[in-house]
Amino acid sequence: MSMLRRLFPVVVRSTSLLNPLKTNSQRAFATEVTEAPNETRPTFRKIDQVSVGQLKDFGRYCAECLPKYIQKVQVTAGDELELLIVPEGVLPVLQFLKDHHNCQFSNLVDIAGMDVPSRECRFEVIYNILSLRFNARIRVKTYTDELTPIESCNDIYKAANWYEREIWDMYGVFFSNHPDLRRILTDYGFEGHPFRKDFPLSGYVEVRYDDEKKRVVVEPLELAQEFRRFELSAPWEQFPNFRNANPAQEEVKTEKEKK
């Protein structure tokens, strides 16, 4: 009911519909307008502690089954399970999560990337997978640098084809054994990778329509504005304490670490 009140804050009631025998023209169009009360309660999603406990148990189970590849298990944002793995464990871990009877994460929702230049392995690759059988989601994270490739998981999840192409285009992370690893979002002959933190905000070239040549041309970027000044090298330099801040997370300890 609160959602309906938000969508329809004004309730209009026609008095003529209450008594259809009345034919007075003045009453036929008379309406009573009442203002619906405003909703003041905030939207809050309550975290189920039972589900969180089950996620922690499942994370420990995965770490015990694959101790060679899983480096850390953590729960972020209250109820989101994450597995932090080594780059060599992408295929074994994803194959385990997809085919094991207790997992059945058969859907690859997305593959995302992140660039943190202050790290030795600056790029982070994040796999978001879904289990329809158990109605659960899990996040698998790994890392790499500019030169070290990551094994493509296209043979495990066919949806990874375009996702890996997008990460290669935006970040420059190379996926070995990919059937068709080429750019997917940028133009032909594009240089650089736009989502890297060291990529300039204005880019390297300018794409515009040339009225004399009657076609689109690509030219080196020229900033013609006079008195152009950049006071800051980067907006986050003003907040050095929060530059490498990690989100709220809770590490899940295995049975060996507890002992």
Rosetta constraint file for C-alpha pairs under 8 A:
AtomPair CA 1 CA 5 HARMONIC 6.33 0.50
AtomPair CA 2 CA 6 HARMONIC 6.35 0.50
AtomPair CA 2 CA 39 HARMONIC 6.84 0.50
AtomPair CA 3 CA 7 HARMONIC 6.37 0.50
AtomPair CA 4 CA 8 HARMONIC 5.91 0.50
AtomPair CA 5 CA 9 HARMONIC 5.19 0.50
AtomPair CA 5 CA 36 HARMONIC 6.71 0.50
AtomPair CA 5 CA 37 HARMONIC 7.83 0.50
AtomPair CA 5 CA 38 HARMONIC 7.76 0.50
AtomPair CA 5 CA 39 HARMONIC 7.84 0.50
AtomPair CA 6 CA 38 HARMONIC 7.61 0.50
AtomPair CA 6 CA 39 HARMONIC 7.32 0.50
AtomPair CA 9 CA 35 HARMONIC 6.64 0.50
AtomPair CA 9 CA 36 HARMONIC 5.24 0.50
AtomPair CA 9 CA 37 HARMONIC 7.63 0.50
AtomPair CA 9 CA 38 HARMONIC 7.71 0.50
AtomPair CA 10 CA 33 HARMONIC 7.11 0.50
AtomPair CA 10 CA 34 HARMONIC 6.35 0.50
AtomPair CA 10 CA 35 HARMONIC 5.21 0.50
AtomPair CA 10 CA 36 HARMONIC 5.76 0.50
AtomPair CA 11 CA 33 HARMONIC 6.15 0.50
AtomPair CA 11 CA 34 HARMONIC 5.67 0.50
AtomPair CA 11 CA 35 HARMONIC 6.57 0.50
AtomPair CA 11 CA 36 HARMONIC 6.74 0.50
AtomPair CA 12 CA 31 HARMONIC 6.71 0.50
AtomPair CA 12 CA 32 HARMONIC 6.09 0.50
AtomPair CA 12 CA 33 HARMONIC 5.04 0.50
AtomPair CA 12 CA 34 HARMONIC 6.81 0.50
AtomPair CA 13 CA 31 HARMONIC 5.72 0.50
AtomPair CA 13 CA 32 HARMONIC 5.30 0.50
AtomPair CA 13 CA 33 HARMONIC 6.60 0.50
AtomPair CA 14 CA 18 HARMONIC 7.48 0.50
AtomPair CA 14 CA 29 HARMONIC 7.40 0.50
AtomPair CA 14 CA 30 HARMONIC 6.51 0.50
AtomPair CA 14 CA 31 HARMONIC 4.66 0.50
AtomPair CA 14 CA 32 HARMONIC 6.41 0.50
AtomPair CA 15 CA 19 HARMONIC 7.41 0.50
AtomPair CA 15 CA 27 HARMONIC 7.20 0.50
AtomPair CA 15 CA 28 HARMONIC 7.46 0.50
AtomPair CA 15 CA 30 HARMONIC 6.34 0.50
AtomPair CA 15 CA 31 HARMONIC 6.02 0.50
AtomPair CA 15 CA 32 HARMONIC 7.22 0.50
AtomPair CA 16 CA 20 HARMONIC 6.17 0.50
AtomPair CA 16 CA 22 HARMONIC 6.94 0.50
AtomPair CA 16 CA 27 HARMONIC 6.22 0.50
AtomPair CA 16 CA 28 HARMONIC 5.06 0.50
AtomPair CA 16 CA 29 HARMONIC 7.14 0.50
AtomPair CA 16 CA 30 HARMONIC 7.17 0.50
AtomPair CA 22 CA 27 HARMONIC 7.67 0.50
AtomPair CA 22 CA 28 HARMONIC 7.61 0.50
AtomPair CA 23 CA 27 HARMONIC 7.52 0.50
AtomPair CA 23 CA 28 HARMONIC 6.61 0.50
AtomPair CA 24 CA 28 HARMONIC 6.02 0.50
AtomPair CA 25 CA 29 HARMONIC 6.81 0.50
AtomPair CA 26 CA 30 HARMONIC 6.41 0.50
AtomPair CA 47 CA 52 HARMONIC 7.87 0.50
AtomPair CA 47 CA 78 HARMONIC 6.74 0.50
AtomPair CA 47 CA 79 HARMONIC 6.83 0.50
AtomPair CA 48 CA 52 HARMONIC 6.41 0.50
AtomPair CA 48 CA 79 HARMONIC 7.95 0.50
AtomPair CA 49 CA 53 HARMONIC 6.13 0.50
AtomPair CA 50 CA 54 HARMONIC 6.36 0.50
AtomPair CA 51 CA 55 HARMONIC 6.23 0.50
AtomPair CA 51 CA 79 HARMONIC 7.59 0.50
AtomPair CA 52 CA 56 HARMONIC 6.31 0.50
AtomPair CA 52 CA 78 HARMONIC 7.59 0.50
AtomPair CA 52 CA 79 HARMONIC 5.49 0.50
AtomPair CA 53 CA 57 HARMONIC 6.28 0.50
AtomPair CA 54 CA 58 HARMONIC 6.16 0.50
AtomPair CA 55 CA 59 HARMONIC 6.11 0.50
AtomPair CA 55 CA 79 HARMONIC 7.71 0.50
AtomPair CA 55 CA 81 HARMONIC 6.39 0.50
AtomPair CA 56 CA 60 HARMONIC 6.26 0.50
AtomPair CA 56 CA 74 HARMONIC 7.98 0.50
AtomPair CA 56 CA 75 HARMONIC 7.48 0.50
AtomPair CA 56 CA 81 HARMONIC 7.53 0.50
AtomPair CA 56 CA 252 HARMONIC 6.27 0.50
AtomPair CA 57 CA 61 HARMONIC 6.19 0.50
AtomPair CA 58 CA 62 HARMONIC 6.26 0.50
AtomPair CA 59 CA 63 HARMONIC 6.24 0.50
AtomPair CA 59 CA 73 HARMONIC 6.07 0.50
AtomPair CA 59 CA 74 HARMONIC 7.89 0.50
AtomPair CA 59 CA 81 HARMONIC 7.28 0.50
AtomPair CA 59 CA 83 HARMONIC 7.40 0.50
AtomPair CA 59 CA 252 HARMONIC 7.36 0.50
AtomPair CA 60 CA 64 HARMONIC 6.15 0.50
AtomPair CA 60 CA 73 HARMONIC 7.38 0.50
AtomPair CA 60 CA 252 HARMONIC 7.21 0.50
AtomPair CA 60 CA 253 HARMONIC 7.19 0.50
AtomPair CA 60 CA 254 HARMONIC 5.35 0.50
AtomPair CA 60 CA 255 HARMONIC 7.61 0.50
AtomPair CA 61 CA 65 HARMONIC 6.23 0.50
AtomPair CA 62 CA 66 HARMONIC 6.05 0.50
AtomPair CA 62 CA 70 HARMONIC 7.93 0.50
AtomPair CA 63 CA 67 HARMONIC 5.26 0.50
AtomPair CA 63 CA 70 HARMONIC 5.76 0.50
AtomPair CA 63 CA 71 HARMONIC 7.90 0.50
AtomPair CA 63 CA 72 HARMONIC 7.83 0.50
AtomPair CA 63 CA 73 HARMONIC 7.40 0.50
AtomPair CA 63 CA 254 HARMONIC 7.21 0.50
AtomPair CA 64 CA 254 HARMONIC 7.54 0.50
AtomPair CA 66 CA 70 HARMONIC 6.11 0.50
AtomPair CA 66 CA 93 HARMONIC 7.45 0.50
AtomPair CA 67 CA 71 HARMONIC 7.40 0.50
AtomPair CA 69 CA 85 HARMONIC 5.42 0.50
AtomPair CA 69 CA 86 HARMONIC 5.58 0.50
AtomPair CA 69 CA 88 HARMONIC 7.33 0.50
AtomPair CA 69 CA 89 HARMONIC 5.04 0.50
AtomPair CA 69 CA 93 HARMONIC 7.36 0.50
AtomPair CA 70 CA 83 HARMONIC 6.62 0.50
AtomPair CA 70 CA 84 HARMONIC 5.91 0.50
AtomPair CA 70 CA 85 HARMONIC 4.39 0.50
AtomPair CA 70 CA 86 HARMONIC 6.72 0.50
AtomPair CA 70 CA 89 HARMONIC 7.65 0.50
AtomPair CA 71 CA 83 HARMONIC 7.75 0.50
AtomPair CA 71 CA 84 HARMONIC 5.64 0.50
AtomPair CA 71 CA 85 HARMONIC 5.31 0.50
AtomPair CA 71 CA 86 HARMONIC 6.91 0.50
AtomPair CA 72 CA 83 HARMONIC 6.15 0.50
AtomPair CA 72 CA 84 HARMONIC 5.07 0.50
AtomPair CA 72 CA 85 HARMONIC 7.06 0.50
AtomPair CA 72 CA 251 HARMONIC 7.56 0.50
AtomPair CA 72 CA 252 HARMONIC 7.73 0.50
AtomPair CA 73 CA 81 HARMONIC 7.50 0.50
AtomPair CA 73 CA 82 HARMONIC 5.91 0.50
AtomPair CA 73 CA 83 HARMONIC 4.90 0.50
AtomPair CA 73 CA 84 HARMONIC 6.26 0.50
AtomPair CA 73 CA 251 HARMONIC 6.02 0.50
AtomPair CA 73 CA 252 HARMONIC 5.30 0.50
AtomPair CA 73 CA 253 HARMONIC 7.27 0.50
AtomPair CA 74 CA 81 HARMONIC 6.05 0.50
AtomPair CA 74 CA 82 HARMONIC 5.34 0.50
AtomPair CA 74 CA 83 HARMONIC 6.74 0.50
AtomPair CA 74 CA 249 HARMONIC 6.52 0.50
AtomPair CA 74 CA 250 HARMONIC 5.38 0.50
AtomPair CA 74 CA 251 HARMONIC 4.15 0.50
AtomPair CA 74 CA 252 HARMONIC 5.08 0.50
AtomPair CA 75 CA 79 HARMONIC 6.14 0.50
AtomPair CA 75 CA 80 HARMONIC 5.27 0.50
AtomPair CA 75 CA 81 HARMONIC 4.58 0.50
AtomPair CA 75 CA 82 HARMONIC 6.04 0.50
AtomPair CA 75 CA 249 HARMONIC 5.65 0.50
AtomPair CA 75 CA 250 HARMONIC 5.09 0.50
AtomPair CA 75 CA 251 HARMONIC 6.33 0.50
AtomPair CA 75 CA 252 HARMONIC 7.04 0.50
AtomPair CA 76 CA 80 HARMONIC 5.13 0.50
AtomPair CA 76 CA 81 HARMONIC 6.52 0.50
AtomPair CA 76 CA 82 HARMONIC 7.32 0.50
AtomPair CA 76 CA 247 HARMONIC 7.47 0.50
AtomPair CA 76 CA 248 HARMONIC 6.12 0.50
AtomPair CA 76 CA 249 HARMONIC 4.27 0.50
AtomPair CA 76 CA 250 HARMONIC 6.24 0.50
AtomPair CA 77 CA 247 HARMONIC 7.93 0.50
AtomPair CA 77 CA 248 HARMONIC 6.45 0.50
AtomPair CA 77 CA 249 HARMONIC 6.63 0.50
AtomPair CA 78 CA 249 HARMONIC 7.64 0.50
AtomPair CA 80 CA 137 HARMONIC 7.63 0.50
AtomPair CA 80 CA 138 HARMONIC 6.90 0.50
AtomPair CA 80 CA 139 HARMONIC 7.69 0.50
AtomPair CA 81 CA 137 HARMONIC 7.64 0.50
AtomPair CA 81 CA 138 HARMONIC 5.41 0.50
AtomPair CA 81 CA 139 HARMONIC 6.25 0.50
AtomPair CA 82 CA 138 HARMONIC 6.09 0.50
AtomPair CA 82 CA 139 HARMONIC 4.66 0.50
AtomPair CA 82 CA 140 HARMONIC 5.71 0.50
AtomPair CA 82 CA 141 HARMONIC 7.17 0.50
AtomPair CA 83 CA 138 HARMONIC 7.82 0.50
AtomPair CA 83 CA 139 HARMONIC 6.28 0.50
AtomPair CA 83 CA 140 HARMONIC 4.80 0.50
AtomPair CA 83 CA 141 HARMONIC 6.15 0.50
AtomPair CA 84 CA 140 HARMONIC 6.06 0.50
AtomPair CA 84 CA 141 HARMONIC 4.86 0.50
AtomPair CA 84 CA 142 HARMONIC 6.00 0.50
AtomPair CA 85 CA 89 HARMONIC 6.27 0.50
AtomPair CA 85 CA 90 HARMONIC 7.35 0.50
AtomPair CA 85 CA 140 HARMONIC 7.20 0.50
AtomPair CA 85 CA 141 HARMONIC 6.16 0.50
AtomPair CA 85 CA 142 HARMONIC 5.29 0.50
AtomPair CA 86 CA 90 HARMONIC 7.35 0.50
AtomPair CA 86 CA 142 HARMONIC 5.82 0.50
AtomPair CA 86 CA 143 HARMONIC 7.13 0.50
AtomPair CA 87 CA 142 HARMONIC 5.65 0.50
AtomPair CA 87 CA 143 HARMONIC 6.17 0.50
AtomPair CA 87 CA 144 HARMONIC 6.96 0.50
AtomPair CA 87 CA 150 HARMONIC 6.40 0.50
AtomPair CA 88 CA 150 HARMONIC 7.65 0.50
AtomPair CA 88 CA 151 HARMONIC 7.66 0.50
AtomPair CA 89 CA 93 HARMONIC 5.75 0.50
AtomPair CA 90 CA 94 HARMONIC 6.04 0.50
AtomPair CA 90 CA 142 HARMONIC 7.63 0.50
AtomPair CA 90 CA 150 HARMONIC 7.89 0.50
AtomPair CA 90 CA 151 HARMONIC 6.94 0.50
AtomPair CA 90 CA 153 HARMONIC 7.55 0.50
AtomPair CA 91 CA 95 HARMONIC 5.88 0.50
AtomPair CA 91 CA 151 HARMONIC 7.10 0.50
AtomPair CA 91 CA 152 HARMONIC 7.85 0.50
AtomPair CA 91 CA 153 HARMONIC 6.24 0.50
AtomPair CA 91 CA 156 HARMONIC 7.89 0.50
AtomPair CA 92 CA 96 HARMONIC 6.04 0.50
AtomPair CA 93 CA 97 HARMONIC 6.17 0.50
AtomPair CA 94 CA 98 HARMONIC 6.09 0.50
AtomPair CA 94 CA 153 HARMONIC 7.94 0.50
AtomPair CA 94 CA 156 HARMONIC 7.56 0.50
AtomPair CA 95 CA 99 HARMONIC 6.01 0.50
AtomPair CA 95 CA 100 HARMONIC 7.99 0.50
AtomPair CA 95 CA 156 HARMONIC 6.65 0.50
AtomPair CA 96 CA 100 HARMONIC 5.42 0.50
AtomPair CA 96 CA 103 HARMONIC 7.77 0.50
AtomPair CA 97 CA 103 HARMONIC 5.28 0.50
AtomPair CA 97 CA 104 HARMONIC 6.12 0.50
AtomPair CA 97 CA 105 HARMONIC 5.54 0.50
AtomPair CA 97 CA 106 HARMONIC 7.94 0.50
AtomPair CA 98 CA 103 HARMONIC 6.42 0.50
AtomPair CA 98 CA 104 HARMONIC 4.76 0.50
AtomPair CA 98 CA 105 HARMONIC 4.51 0.50
AtomPair CA 98 CA 106 HARMONIC 5.02 0.50
AtomPair CA 99 CA 103 HARMONIC 7.11 0.50
AtomPair CA 99 CA 104 HARMONIC 5.65 0.50
AtomPair CA 99 CA 105 HARMONIC 7.55 0.50
AtomPair CA 99 CA 106 HARMONIC 7.63 0.50
AtomPair CA 100 CA 104 HARMONIC 5.94 0.50
AtomPair CA 103 CA 131 HARMONIC 7.21 0.50
AtomPair CA 103 CA 134 HARMONIC 7.91 0.50
AtomPair CA 104 CA 131 HARMONIC 5.67 0.50
AtomPair CA 104 CA 132 HARMONIC 7.84 0.50
AtomPair CA 104 CA 133 HARMONIC 6.71 0.50
AtomPair CA 104 CA 134 HARMONIC 7.84 0.50
AtomPair CA 105 CA 129 HARMONIC 6.10 0.50
AtomPair CA 105 CA 130 HARMONIC 5.12 0.50
AtomPair CA 105 CA 131 HARMONIC 4.00 0.50
AtomPair CA 105 CA 132 HARMONIC 7.26 0.50
AtomPair CA 105 CA 133 HARMONIC 7.98 0.50
AtomPair CA 105 CA 137 HARMONIC 7.88 0.50
AtomPair CA 106 CA 129 HARMONIC 7.41 0.50
AtomPair CA 106 CA 130 HARMONIC 6.53 0.50
AtomPair CA 106 CA 131 HARMONIC 5.88 0.50
AtomPair CA 106 CA 132 HARMONIC 7.55 0.50
AtomPair CA 107 CA 129 HARMONIC 5.61 0.50
AtomPair CA 107 CA 130 HARMONIC 5.05 0.50
AtomPair CA 107 CA 131 HARMONIC 6.49 0.50
AtomPair CA 107 CA 132 HARMONIC 7.80 0.50
AtomPair CA 107 CA 157 HARMONIC 7.51 0.50
AtomPair CA 108 CA 127 HARMONIC 7.47 0.50
AtomPair CA 108 CA 128 HARMONIC 6.22 0.50
AtomPair CA 108 CA 129 HARMONIC 4.47 0.50
AtomPair CA 108 CA 130 HARMONIC 6.33 0.50
AtomPair CA 108 CA 157 HARMONIC 6.42 0.50
AtomPair CA 108 CA 159 HARMONIC 6.53 0.50
AtomPair CA 108 CA 160 HARMONIC 7.36 0.50
AtomPair CA 109 CA 127 HARMONIC 7.90 0.50
AtomPair CA 109 CA 128 HARMONIC 5.49 0.50
AtomPair CA 109 CA 129 HARMONIC 5.33 0.50
AtomPair CA 109 CA 130 HARMONIC 6.58 0.50
AtomPair CA 110 CA 127 HARMONIC 6.19 0.50
AtomPair CA 110 CA 128 HARMONIC 5.28 0.50
AtomPair CA 110 CA 129 HARMONIC 7.18 0.50
AtomPair CA 110 CA 160 HARMONIC 7.81 0.50
AtomPair CA 110 CA 163 HARMONIC 6.89 0.50
AtomPair CA 111 CA 125 HARMONIC 7.04 0.50
AtomPair CA 111 CA 126 HARMONIC 5.55 0.50
AtomPair CA 111 CA 127 HARMONIC 4.66 0.50
AtomPair CA 111 CA 128 HARMONIC 6.21 0.50
AtomPair CA 111 CA 160 HARMONIC 7.30 0.50
AtomPair CA 111 CA 163 HARMONIC 5.73 0.50
AtomPair CA 111 CA 164 HARMONIC 7.19 0.50
AtomPair CA 112 CA 125 HARMONIC 5.89 0.50
AtomPair CA 112 CA 126 HARMONIC 5.03 0.50
AtomPair CA 112 CA 127 HARMONIC 6.62 0.50
AtomPair CA 112 CA 163 HARMONIC 7.77 0.50
AtomPair CA 112 CA 167 HARMONIC 7.13 0.50
AtomPair CA 113 CA 123 HARMONIC 6.97 0.50
AtomPair CA 113 CA 124 HARMONIC 5.61 0.50
AtomPair CA 113 CA 125 HARMONIC 4.68 0.50
AtomPair CA 113 CA 126 HARMONIC 6.09 0.50
AtomPair CA 113 CA 167 HARMONIC 6.34 0.50
AtomPair CA 113 CA 171 HARMONIC 7.34 0.50
AtomPair CA 114 CA 123 HARMONIC 5.64 0.50
AtomPair CA 114 CA 124 HARMONIC 5.02 0.50
AtomPair CA 114 CA 125 HARMONIC 6.63 0.50
AtomPair CA 115 CA 122 HARMONIC 5.58 0.50
AtomPair CA 115 CA 123 HARMONIC 4.72 0.50
AtomPair CA 115 CA 124 HARMONIC 6.46 0.50
AtomPair CA 115 CA 171 HARMONIC 7.63 0.50
AtomPair CA 115 CA 195 HARMONIC 7.71 0.50
AtomPair CA 115 CA 196 HARMONIC 6.12 0.50
AtomPair CA 115 CA 197 HARMONIC 6.64 0.50
AtomPair CA 116 CA 122 HARMONIC 4.86 0.50
AtomPair CA 116 CA 123 HARMONIC 6.34 0.50
AtomPair CA 116 CA 124 HARMONIC 7.94 0.50
AtomPair CA 116 CA 197 HARMONIC 7.63 0.50
AtomPair CA 117 CA 122 HARMONIC 5.06 0.50
AtomPair CA 117 CA 123 HARMONIC 7.94 0.50
AtomPair CA 117 CA 197 HARMONIC 7.09 0.50
AtomPair CA 118 CA 122 HARMONIC 6.79 0.50
AtomPair CA 120 CA 145 HARMONIC 7.38 0.50
AtomPair CA 121 CA 143 HARMONIC 6.18 0.50
AtomPair CA 121 CA 144 HARMONIC 4.98 0.50
AtomPair CA 121 CA 145 HARMONIC 4.54 0.50
AtomPair CA 122 CA 143 HARMONIC 7.40 0.50
AtomPair CA 122 CA 144 HARMONIC 6.62 0.50
AtomPair CA 122 CA 145 HARMONIC 5.55 0.50
AtomPair CA 122 CA 146 HARMONIC 7.82 0.50
AtomPair CA 123 CA 143 HARMONIC 5.64 0.50
AtomPair CA 123 CA 144 HARMONIC 5.37 0.50
AtomPair CA 123 CA 145 HARMONIC 5.77 0.50
AtomPair CA 123 CA 146 HARMONIC 7.73 0.50
AtomPair CA 123 CA 171 HARMONIC 7.94 0.50
AtomPair CA 123 CA 173 HARMONIC 7.66 0.50
AtomPair CA 124 CA 141 HARMONIC 6.85 0.50
AtomPair CA 124 CA 142 HARMONIC 5.79 0.50
AtomPair CA 124 CA 143 HARMONIC 4.43 0.50
AtomPair CA 124 CA 144 HARMONIC 6.54 0.50
AtomPair CA 125 CA 141 HARMONIC 5.79 0.50
AtomPair CA 125 CA 142 HARMONIC 5.41 0.50
AtomPair CA 125 CA 143 HARMONIC 5.97 0.50
AtomPair CA 125 CA 144 HARMONIC 7.96 0.50
AtomPair CA 126 CA 139 HARMONIC 6.76 0.50
AtomPair CA 126 CA 140 HARMONIC 5.70 0.50
AtomPair CA 126 CA 141 HARMONIC 4.54 0.50
AtomPair CA 126 CA 142 HARMONIC 6.61 0.50
AtomPair CA 127 CA 139 HARMONIC 5.68 0.50
AtomPair CA 127 CA 140 HARMONIC 4.99 0.50
AtomPair CA 127 CA 141 HARMONIC 6.35 0.50
AtomPair CA 128 CA 137 HARMONIC 7.29 0.50
AtomPair CA 128 CA 138 HARMONIC 6.12 0.50
AtomPair CA 128 CA 139 HARMONIC 4.75 0.50
AtomPair CA 128 CA 140 HARMONIC 6.56 0.50
AtomPair CA 129 CA 137 HARMONIC 5.89 0.50
AtomPair CA 129 CA 138 HARMONIC 5.68 0.50
AtomPair CA 129 CA 139 HARMONIC 6.48 0.50
AtomPair CA 130 CA 135 HARMONIC 7.44 0.50
AtomPair CA 130 CA 136 HARMONIC 6.00 0.50
AtomPair CA 130 CA 137 HARMONIC 4.59 0.50
AtomPair CA 130 CA 138 HARMONIC 6.62 0.50
AtomPair CA 131 CA 135 HARMONIC 5.52 0.50
AtomPair CA 131 CA 136 HARMONIC 5.25 0.50
AtomPair CA 131 CA 137 HARMONIC 6.24 0.50
AtomPair CA 132 CA 136 HARMONIC 6.96 0.50
AtomPair CA 144 CA 148 HARMONIC 6.09 0.50
AtomPair CA 144 CA 149 HARMONIC 7.31 0.50
AtomPair CA 144 CA 150 HARMONIC 7.41 0.50
AtomPair CA 144 CA 173 HARMONIC 7.82 0.50
AtomPair CA 145 CA 173 HARMONIC 7.64 0.50
AtomPair CA 146 CA 172 HARMONIC 7.03 0.50
AtomPair CA 146 CA 173 HARMONIC 6.52 0.50
AtomPair CA 147 CA 173 HARMONIC 7.90 0.50
AtomPair CA 147 CA 174 HARMONIC 7.73 0.50
AtomPair CA 148 CA 174 HARMONIC 7.41 0.50
AtomPair CA 149 CA 173 HARMONIC 6.72 0.50
AtomPair CA 149 CA 174 HARMONIC 4.82 0.50
AtomPair CA 149 CA 175 HARMONIC 5.41 0.50
AtomPair CA 149 CA 176 HARMONIC 6.01 0.50
AtomPair CA 150 CA 173 HARMONIC 7.64 0.50
AtomPair CA 150 CA 174 HARMONIC 6.36 0.50
AtomPair CA 150 CA 175 HARMONIC 4.85 0.50
AtomPair CA 150 CA 176 HARMONIC 6.03 0.50
AtomPair CA 151 CA 175 HARMONIC 5.44 0.50
AtomPair CA 151 CA 176 HARMONIC 5.00 0.50
AtomPair CA 151 CA 177 HARMONIC 6.67 0.50
AtomPair CA 152 CA 160 HARMONIC 7.94 0.50
AtomPair CA 152 CA 164 HARMONIC 7.63 0.50
AtomPair CA 152 CA 175 HARMONIC 5.13 0.50
AtomPair CA 152 CA 176 HARMONIC 5.65 0.50
AtomPair CA 152 CA 177 HARMONIC 5.89 0.50
AtomPair CA 152 CA 178 HARMONIC 5.54 0.50
AtomPair CA 153 CA 157 HARMONIC 6.13 0.50
AtomPair CA 153 CA 158 HARMONIC 7.96 0.50
AtomPair CA 153 CA 160 HARMONIC 6.47 0.50
AtomPair CA 154 CA 158 HARMONIC 5.05 0.50
AtomPair CA 154 CA 159 HARMONIC 7.10 0.50
AtomPair CA 154 CA 160 HARMONIC 5.22 0.50
AtomPair CA 154 CA 161 HARMONIC 5.69 0.50
AtomPair CA 154 CA 178 HARMONIC 6.86 0.50
AtomPair CA 159 CA 163 HARMONIC 7.09 0.50
AtomPair CA 160 CA 164 HARMONIC 5.81 0.50
AtomPair CA 161 CA 165 HARMONIC 6.46 0.50
AtomPair CA 161 CA 178 HARMONIC 7.51 0.50
AtomPair CA 161 CA 179 HARMONIC 7.92 0.50
AtomPair CA 161 CA 180 HARMONIC 7.83 0.50
AtomPair CA 162 CA 166 HARMONIC 6.13 0.50
AtomPair CA 162 CA 184 HARMONIC 7.66 0.50
AtomPair CA 163 CA 167 HARMONIC 6.43 0.50
AtomPair CA 164 CA 168 HARMONIC 6.12 0.50
AtomPair CA 164 CA 175 HARMONIC 7.04 0.50
AtomPair CA 164 CA 181 HARMONIC 7.66 0.50
AtomPair CA 165 CA 169 HARMONIC 6.11 0.50
AtomPair CA 165 CA 181 HARMONIC 5.60 0.50
AtomPair CA 165 CA 182 HARMONIC 6.02 0.50
AtomPair CA 165 CA 183 HARMONIC 6.10 0.50
AtomPair CA 165 CA 184 HARMONIC 6.19 0.50
AtomPair CA 166 CA 170 HARMONIC 6.07 0.50
AtomPair CA 166 CA 183 HARMONIC 6.89 0.50
AtomPair CA 166 CA 184 HARMONIC 5.95 0.50
AtomPair CA 166 CA 185 HARMONIC 6.89 0.50
AtomPair CA 167 CA 171 HARMONIC 5.47 0.50
AtomPair CA 167 CA 172 HARMONIC 6.71 0.50
AtomPair CA 167 CA 173 HARMONIC 6.34 0.50
AtomPair CA 168 CA 172 HARMONIC 4.41 0.50
AtomPair CA 168 CA 173 HARMONIC 4.85 0.50
AtomPair CA 168 CA 174 HARMONIC 5.87 0.50
AtomPair CA 168 CA 175 HARMONIC 7.57 0.50
AtomPair CA 168 CA 181 HARMONIC 7.59 0.50
AtomPair CA 168 CA 182 HARMONIC 7.50 0.50
AtomPair CA 168 CA 183 HARMONIC 6.99 0.50
AtomPair CA 169 CA 182 HARMONIC 7.29 0.50
AtomPair CA 169 CA 183 HARMONIC 4.92 0.50
AtomPair CA 169 CA 184 HARMONIC 6.56 0.50
AtomPair CA 169 CA 185 HARMONIC 6.94 0.50
AtomPair CA 169 CA 186 HARMONIC 7.19 0.50
AtomPair CA 169 CA 193 HARMONIC 6.09 0.50
AtomPair CA 170 CA 193 HARMONIC 4.79 0.50
AtomPair CA 170 CA 194 HARMONIC 5.37 0.50
AtomPair CA 170 CA 195 HARMONIC 5.08 0.50
AtomPair CA 170 CA 196 HARMONIC 7.26 0.50
AtomPair CA 171 CA 193 HARMONIC 5.25 0.50
AtomPair CA 171 CA 194 HARMONIC 6.95 0.50
AtomPair CA 171 CA 195 HARMONIC 5.57 0.50
AtomPair CA 171 CA 196 HARMONIC 5.65 0.50
AtomPair CA 172 CA 192 HARMONIC 7.98 0.50
AtomPair CA 172 CA 193 HARMONIC 5.98 0.50
AtomPair CA 175 CA 181 HARMONIC 7.51 0.50
AtomPair CA 186 CA 190 HARMONIC 6.41 0.50
AtomPair CA 192 CA 199 HARMONIC 7.35 0.50
AtomPair CA 193 CA 199 HARMONIC 6.91 0.50
AtomPair CA 194 CA 199 HARMONIC 5.78 0.50
AtomPair CA 194 CA 203 HARMONIC 7.95 0.50
AtomPair CA 195 CA 199 HARMONIC 7.03 0.50
AtomPair CA 199 CA 203 HARMONIC 7.13 0.50
AtomPair CA 200 CA 204 HARMONIC 7.47 0.50
AtomPair CA 203 CA 221 HARMONIC 7.54 0.50
AtomPair CA 204 CA 220 HARMONIC 6.40 0.50
AtomPair CA 204 CA 221 HARMONIC 5.79 0.50
AtomPair CA 205 CA 218 HARMONIC 6.52 0.50
AtomPair CA 205 CA 219 HARMONIC 5.52 0.50
AtomPair CA 205 CA 220 HARMONIC 4.40 0.50
AtomPair CA 205 CA 221 HARMONIC 4.59 0.50
AtomPair CA 206 CA 218 HARMONIC 5.65 0.50
AtomPair CA 206 CA 219 HARMONIC 5.27 0.50
AtomPair CA 206 CA 220 HARMONIC 5.94 0.50
AtomPair CA 206 CA 221 HARMONIC 5.10 0.50
AtomPair CA 206 CA 222 HARMONIC 7.94 0.50
AtomPair CA 207 CA 216 HARMONIC 6.89 0.50
AtomPair CA 207 CA 217 HARMONIC 5.86 0.50
AtomPair CA 207 CA 218 HARMONIC 4.64 0.50
AtomPair CA 207 CA 219 HARMONIC 6.59 0.50
AtomPair CA 208 CA 216 HARMONIC 5.55 0.50
AtomPair CA 208 CA 217 HARMONIC 5.67 0.50
AtomPair CA 208 CA 218 HARMONIC 6.67 0.50
AtomPair CA 209 CA 214 HARMONIC 7.16 0.50
AtomPair CA 209 CA 215 HARMONIC 5.68 0.50
AtomPair CA 209 CA 216 HARMONIC 4.22 0.50
AtomPair CA 209 CA 217 HARMONIC 6.04 0.50
AtomPair CA 210 CA 214 HARMONIC 5.64 0.50
AtomPair CA 210 CA 215 HARMONIC 5.65 0.50
AtomPair CA 210 CA 216 HARMONIC 5.92 0.50
AtomPair CA 210 CA 217 HARMONIC 6.36 0.50
AtomPair CA 211 CA 215 HARMONIC 7.13 0.50
AtomPair CA 232 CA 237 HARMONIC 7.68 0.50
AtomPair CA 233 CA 237 HARMONIC 7.47 0.50
AtomPair CA 236 CA 240 HARMONIC 7.12 0.50
AtomPair CA 236 CA 243 HARMONIC 6.80 0.50
AtomPair CA 237 CA 243 HARMONIC 7.76 0.50
AtomPair CA 239 CA 243 HARMONIC 6.46 0.50
AtomPair CA 241 CA 245 HARMONIC 7.47 0.50
AtomPair CA 253 CA 257 HARMONIC 5.81 0.50
AtomPair CA 253 CA 258 HARMONIC 6.39 0.50
AtomPair CA 254 CA 258 HARMONIC 6.32 0.50
AtomPair CA 255 CA 259 HARMONIC 6.54 0.50
